Amino acid sequence: MKPDVLIAGGGVAGSTLAILLGRAGLAVELFERDDFPREKACGEGLMPAGVAVLRRLGLVDGVGGMPFRGVRYHFRGRVVSGRFPAGAGPREGLAQRRVVLDRVLFEAAAGTAGVRARTKAMVEGPIVERGRVTGLMIDGAAHRAPLIVAADGVHSRIRRALGLDRALRRRRLGMRAHFRVADGFEASPWVDIYLGKGHELYVASLPRGELLVAALADAEPLHAPAEILFERWWHAQPLLAERLRGASRLTPVRGTFPLAGARSGTAPGVVLLGDAAGALDPIAGGGMTHALQGAELLARFASRGVAEADSWFPEFERGRAALLRDYATVTRGMLWLARHPGLVPPALGALRSWPTALSHLLGVAGGTRALFEFGPSRRLGGRI
Ligand SMILES: Cc1cc2nc3c(=O)[nH]c(=O)nc-3n(C[C@H](O)[C@H](O)[C@H](O)COP(=O)(O)OP(=O)(O)OC[C@H]3O[C@@H](n4cnc5c(N)ncnc54)[C@H](O)[C@@H]3O)c2cc1C
């Protein structure tokens, strides 16, 4: 059968889209360069709106994970915690290893009628004919379809080949490692965020006594190899060092650099999806949620018809921008604060004395609240 849609990249965005398009009766080919299970550097915390997408997919039990109720900020001995707000949608996030989440999604895609999913299939680049992307080159062979989707991640080859890369003004890098905590340490219902100078550490309890430690940091002033600094940072946080006492290391440090953007999310014949469409800094923890929500949105448009796909691109882009707008504002605010550490104590002090504000902001980051709508959001209600 001739495919309707070719998808490059079988991560969160690509596999989710393949599942939804297959269920909508389209013929889909999904190409993933790696094999599963495979690792991906990530903070591994899925926000409540992302959990809602997994529920709609019917995959939340298959993914499993450790629920978390919000975040706890640590800064020079101060601790401020905030819960996700009550209202529309789930009130908890889920922390789960990417090796599990990505495998479950990819296997669900491969098992969906109408989807042909291949691993170890490296997409070499787009085929562009008369100014339009008409296919993909894979292992030296040309594959064509009316709609091409680039879900090939933050370093998207397709985006680069189409000249859509946009360097971010602030260069940041991300890293993570996993541990098994020693007996006697309880799992925490919070994602703990330790604010350091020029970096943040994110710590999440995972199933089976595992613990994730991730770091985001400014790339420019690093004066030693990132892995060495990463270890120094976690030893410099007494509460974290205590939590890691006697823990065994499960994975080596894995990182991503630089986090990059895109000039446009579409070009004739092709849609960029997930991180390929331009990764926002993960400081607010919503990347996987947006990959899932973006896939849902694109599936709604693509199931209307792929032959005239470009005609709905502008409307799709407006929908995607609306999904991201509030979250992007919160992300920019958090990055600004990270650049002005002198303002962190008063900001945390204000949030401690006004917990509903922190809870509201967490709802915005978690995708269940609109920024300027206090209380459960009517605007978001339909999509959580
Ligand atoms: C340090 C760090 C911490 C983060 N923390 C969080 C967090 O806590 N919560 C959160 O929600 N998000 C977090 N993120 C962001 C999150 O990881 C991404 O937003 C999310 O993975 C995007 O999904 P995706 O499907 O677009 O891309 P990916 O998950 O990267 O999937 C892309 C897929 O494309 C494949 N691929 C790439 N090139 C090719 C090719 N040429 N041919 C075929 N296949 C290809 C890759 O192998 C991969 O499987 C974090 C990111 C970093 C770096």
The ligand as an ORCA input file, in Angstrom:
! r2SCAN-3c Opt
* xyz 0 1
  C      18.483     17.376     29.950
  C      17.080     17.384     29.458
  C      16.047     17.294     30.371
  C      14.735     17.272     29.928
  N      13.761     17.105     30.851
  C      12.490     16.988     30.461
  C      11.464     16.693     31.397
  O      11.699     16.502     32.584
  N      10.202     16.607     30.940
  C       9.897     16.766     29.619
  O       8.719     16.668     29.265
  N      10.845     17.016     28.711
  C      12.136     17.125     29.096
  N      13.108     17.334     28.167
  C      12.715     17.507     26.757
  C      12.334     16.175     26.100
  O      13.377     15.242     26.250
  C      12.051     16.411     24.632
  O      11.264     17.569     24.478
  C      11.315     15.217     23.983
  O      12.110     14.068     24.011
  C      10.947     15.552     22.536
  O      10.436     14.408     21.898
  P      10.661     14.192     20.333
  O       9.907     12.976     19.966
  O      10.422     15.455     19.621
  O      12.225     13.953     20.187
  P      13.077     12.681     20.660
  O      12.484     12.092     21.877
  O      14.484     13.141     20.694
  O      12.884     11.653     19.461
  C      13.500     11.855     18.220
  C      13.721     10.495     17.596
  O      14.211     10.667     16.275
  C      15.229      9.708     16.043
  N      16.070     10.216     14.972
  C      16.895     11.296     15.011
  N      17.494     11.469     13.818
  C      17.014     10.485     13.006
  C      17.253     10.152     11.656
  N      18.102     10.846     10.894
  N      16.595      9.087     11.136
  C      15.716      8.373     11.897
  N      15.471      8.653     13.196
  C      16.109      9.702     13.732
  C      15.937      9.592     17.382
  O      16.675      8.390     17.503
  C      14.752      9.669     18.345
  O      14.218      8.400     18.621
  C      14.438     17.369     28.563
  C      15.477     17.473     27.627
  C      16.776     17.483     28.069
  C      17.874     17.582     27.059
*
